């Protein structure tokens, strides 16, 4: 029988894609989330609707499992994580602490934790032409408030469990994951999806709103590379956190131009300096990822954006919002 694994957050964007990937690899997968996937049925052999902030639900989620992919989290784009520090920190610390302890009690052999580039110090991200962030630069700590602090704390908690209880821990620091089947409106969407939605709804020559001056920089990781990277990290023998991201740095204005070209539209940018825009620049240093895995993300940004834009455009058309 294939290894039995559980993916928490399986109703969310990355978790849903990861379930599908693992099933294709031959695993028996239990998906767990507080909600089912929004856009297509799960591929999991079993799907449990559970609130993982509750201890007893984490015991049920991990029962009989060999590997845990813990992706469950209260999170969203920059607007959401800027304005919900208490909820995010409380909910995610409850989920992660309970899942770690339940996994220990269930005899889980490997535990994957999805961390974030938001753990990196803000003082290293003050300029658009930021140097790529190396894993060892997480300290001295100055992560983003709320979401960044709870991710950094859970990284340490995972390491304590590995040291004290000999559970095998693997940690990836995600850098701005995007792709089809992700949130594209409602407040939790991230920049690529929000921009795709705005341009899909715009007419040629329209003006769209951009948060900040548009010169802030990021790298963006396509979902297919993300789930392959998760799997490779989980099966690796490396026990320290690893960046999982693209190392191609672009400004938000450049991202808008790329999506507009895919859409075949000309749009004018209206910059709103009152909206949250996060750190000034952030990029992934993939040196260690390449050394550990002999692999790194390879999907070109334009290819990922094309797939994402077409999917969002079709969702909007199916809803009658685009002729």
C-alpha positions in Angstrom: 0.0 0.0 0.0 1.3 3.5 -0.8 2.5 5.6 2.1 -0.5 7.3 3.9 -0.1 11.0 4.1 -2.2 13.9 5.3 -2.2 17.4 3.7 -3.7 20.1 6.0 -5.0 23.2 4.3 -6.1 20.8 1.4 -9.1 23.1 0.7 -6.8 26.0 0.0 -4.7 26.9 -3.0 -1.4 25.3 -2.4 -2.8 22.4 -0.5 -5.3 21.5 -3.2 -2.5 21.3 -5.8 -0.3 19.3 -3.5 -3.0 16.7 -2.9 -3.3 16.3 -6.6 0.5 16.0 -7.0 0.8 13.4 -4.3 -2.0 11.2 -5.6 -0.3 11.2 -8.9 2.9 10.0 -7.1 0.9 7.0 -5.8 0.3 8.1 -2.2 -2.9 7.5 -0.3 -3.9 11.1 0.7 -6.1 12.4 3.5 -7.0 16.0 2.9 -8.1 18.2 5.8 -9.4 21.7 5.9 -12.1 23.9 7.5 -13.6 24.2 4.0 -13.6 22.1 0.8 -11.7 23.3 -2.3 -13.5 26.2 -4.0 -13.0 25.6 -7.7 -12.8 21.8 -8.3 -13.2 18.6 -6.3 -10.3 17.3 -4.3 -8.2 14.4 -5.5 -7.8 13.1 -2.0 -9.0 9.6 -1.2 -10.4 11.0 2.0 -11.3 14.6 2.8 -12.2 15.7 6.4 -13.8 19.0 7.3 -12.0 19.9 10.5 -11.1 23.1 12.4 -7.5 22.4 13.2 -7.4 25.1 15.9 -9.1 22.4 18.0 -6.8 19.7 19.6 -9.2 16.8 19.1 -9.4 17.5 15.4 -5.6 17.4 15.0 -5.6 14.0 16.7 -8.2 12.8 14.1 -6.3 14.3 11.2 -3.0 12.6 12.0 -4.4 9.2 13.0 -2.7 6.4 11.0 -0.6 8.9 9.0 3.1 8.4 8.1 3.8 11.9 6.7 2.2 15.2 7.5 2.3 18.2 5.1 1.1 21.0 7.4 -0.1 23.8 5.1 -3.1 24.9 7.0 -3.0 28.6 7.9 -5.0 31.7 8.3 -3.4 33.9 5.6 -3.9 36.1 2.6 -2.4 39.0 0.6 -0.6 42.0 2.0 -3.9 43.8 2.8 -5.2 40.9 4.9 -2.0 40.1 6.8 -1.5 43.8 7.6 -4.8 44.3 9.3 -5.3 40.9 11.1 -2.3 40.4 13.3 -4.0 39.0 16.4 -6.3 36.6 14.5 -3.5 35.3 12.2 -1.0 34.8 15.1 -3.6 33.1 17.4 -5.1 30.8 14.8 -1.9 29.7 13.2 -0.1 29.1 16.5 -3.0 26.9 17.6 -3.0 25.0 14.4 0.8 24.4 14.2 1.2 23.6 17.9 -1.6 21.1 18.0 -0.5 19.5 14.7 3.0 19.0 15.9 2.0 17.4 19.1 -0.7 15.3 17.5 1.9 14.1 14.9 4.3 13.1 17.7 1.6 11.1 19.5 0.5 9.4 16.2 4.0 8.3 15.4 4.3 10.4 12.2 7.7 9.8 10.6 8.0 13.1 8.7 6.5 16.5 9.2 6.6 19.3 6.6 6.0 22.9 7.8 5.1 25.6 5.3 6.9 28.7 6.5 7.2 32.0 4.6 9.7 34.6 3.4 7.8 37.0 5.7 10.1 35.6 8.5 13.1 37.6 7.1 14.1 40.8 8.8 12.5 43.9 7.5 15.8 45.8 7.8 17.1 43.6 5.0 14.3 44.6 2.7 14.3 48.4 2.6 15.2 48.9 -1.1 13.7 47.7 -4.4 17.1 46.4 -5.6 17.3 44.1 -2.5 19.9 41.4 -2.2 18.5 37.9 -2.4 17.7 36.6 1.1 19.8 33.8 2.4 18.5 31.3 4.9 21.0 32.2 7.6 19.9 35.9 7.4 16.7 35.2 9.4 18.5 36.5 12.5 18.7 38.9 14.3 14.9 38.6 13.9 12.7 41.4 12.7 9.9 39.6 10.7 6.7 41.0 9.5 4.2 41.6 12.3 1.7 38.8 13.1 2.1 36.4 10.2 5.9 36.6 10.0 6.4 36.3 13.8 4.2 33.2 14.1 5.9 31.5 11.2 9.4 32.2 12.7 8.2 30.9 16.1 6.8 27.7 14.5 10.1 27.1 12.7 11.8 27.1 16.1 9.1 24.9 17.6 9.6 22.4 14.8 13.3 22.3 15.5 12.6 21.7 19.2 10.4 18.8 18.3 13.1 17.4 16.0 15.7 17.7 18.8 13.6 16.5 21.8 11.4 13.9 20.1 13.4 12.8 17.1 10.6 13.5 14.6 11.9 14.3 11.1 11.1 17.9 10.3 11.3 19.6 6.9 10.7 23.4 6.4 10.3 25.5 3.3 10.0 29.3 3.2 7.6 30.1 0.4 8.1 33.2 -1.7 4.9 34.6 -3.2 3.2 31.5 -4.7 0.7 32.1 -7.5 -1.3 30.1 -10.2 -4.7 28.8 -11.2 -7.2 27.8 -8.5 -6.1 30.5 -6.1 -8.1 33.3 -4.5 -8.4 36.2 -6.9 -10.8 38.5 -5.0 -12.4 39.0 -1.6 -9.4 40.4 0.3 -7.1 37.3 0.6 -5.8 37.4 -2.9 -2.1 38.1 -3.6 -0.7 40.6 -6.1 -0.5 38.4 -9.3 -4.1 37.3 -8.9 -5.4 40.7 -8.0 -3.7 42.3 -11.0 -5.0 39.5 -13.3 -8.5 40.2 -12.1 -8.3 43.9 -12.5 -6.9 43.7 -16.0 -9.4 41.0 -17.0 -12.3 43.3 -15.9 -10.8 46.4 -17.6 -11.4 47.6 -21.1 -8.6 48.5 -23.3 -7.3 51.9 -22.2 -8.9 51.8 -18.8 -7.2 52.8 -15.5 -6.5 50.2 -12.8 -5.5 50.8 -9.2 -2.0 49.7 -8.0 -1.2 49.6 -4.3 1.9 51.7 -3.5 4.1 53.4 -6.2 4.6 50.1 -8.0 8.3 50.2 -7.7 8.3 47.7 -4.8 9.9 44.4 -5.9 9.1 40.7 -5.4 9.9 37.3 -6.9 6.9 35.0 -7.8 6.8 31.2 -7.6 4.5 29.3 -9.9 2.4 26.7 -8.2 3.7 23.7 -10.1 7.2 24.5 -9.0 6.0 25.0 -5.5 4.4 21.6 -5.1 7.4 19.8 -6.7 9.7 21.7 -4.4 7.7 20.8 -1.3 7.8 17.1 -2.3 11.6 17.2 -3.0 12.3 19.0 0.3 10.1 16.5 2.3 12.0 13.5 0.9 15.5 15.2 1.3 17.9 14.6 4.1 18.3 18.4 4.8 16.8 19.4 8.2 17.1 23.2 8.1 14.7 25.7 6.5 15.1 26.2 2.8 13.9 29.0 0.5 11.4 27.9 -2.0 10.9 30.6 -4.5 11.9 32.1 -7.8 15.0 34.3 -7.9 13.7 36.6 -10.7 13.1 40.0 -9.2 10.4 42.3 -10.8 8.7 45.5 -9.8 4.9 45.5 -9.3 4.7 47.9 -12.3 6.6 45.4 -14.4 4.2 42.7 -13.2 1.2 44.8 -14.4 2.9 45.3 -17.8 3.4 41.6 -18.2 -0.2 40.7 -17.4 -1.5 43.5 -19.7 0.6 42.1 -22.6 -0.9 38.7 -22.0 -4.4 40.2 -22.0 -3.6 42.2 -25.2 -4.7 45.4 -23.4 -3.2 48.8 -22.7 -3.9 49.9 -19.1 -3.1 53.0 -17.2 -1.8 52.7 -13.6 -3.3 54.7 -10.8 -1.0 54.4 -7.7 -2.6 54.5 -4.3 0.1 55.3 -1.7 -2.4 54.8 1.2 -2.7 51.1 0.7 -0.4 48.5 2.3 2.5 47.4 0.1 4.7 45.4 2.5 8.5 45.5 2.4 10.2 47.5 -0.3 11.9 44.6 -1.9 12.2 40.8 -1.4 13.9 38.1 -3.4 14.9 34.5 -2.9 18.5 33.3 -2.8 18.3 29.7 -4.2 22.0 28.8 -3.8 21.3 26.4 -0.9 18.1 24.9 -2.6 20.2 24.1 -5.7 23.0 22.5 -3.6 20.6 20.4 -1.5 18.1 19.3 -4.1 20.1 19.6 -7.4 16.9 21.4 -8.5 15.3 24.8 -8.5 12.0 26.3 -9.8 12.0 26.5 -13.6 8.6 27.8 -14.8 9.1 31.2 -16.5 7.1 34.0 -14.9 5.4 34.8 -18.2 4.3 31.2 -18.6 2.8 31.1 -15.1 1.1 34.4 -15.5 -0.4 33.4 -18.8 -2.0 30.3 -17.2 -3.1 32.2 -14.2 -4.6 35.1 -16.2 -6.5 32.7 -18.6 -8.0 30.8 -15.6 -9.1 34.0 -13.8 -10.5 35.4 -17.0 -12.5 32.3 -17.5 -13.9 32.4 -14.0 -15.0 36.0 -14.5 -16.5 35.1 -17.9 -18.4 32.1 -16.4 -19.8 34.4 -13.7 -21.1 36.8 -16.4 -18.7 39.6 -15.4 -16.9 39.6 -18.8 -18.9 39.5 -22.0 
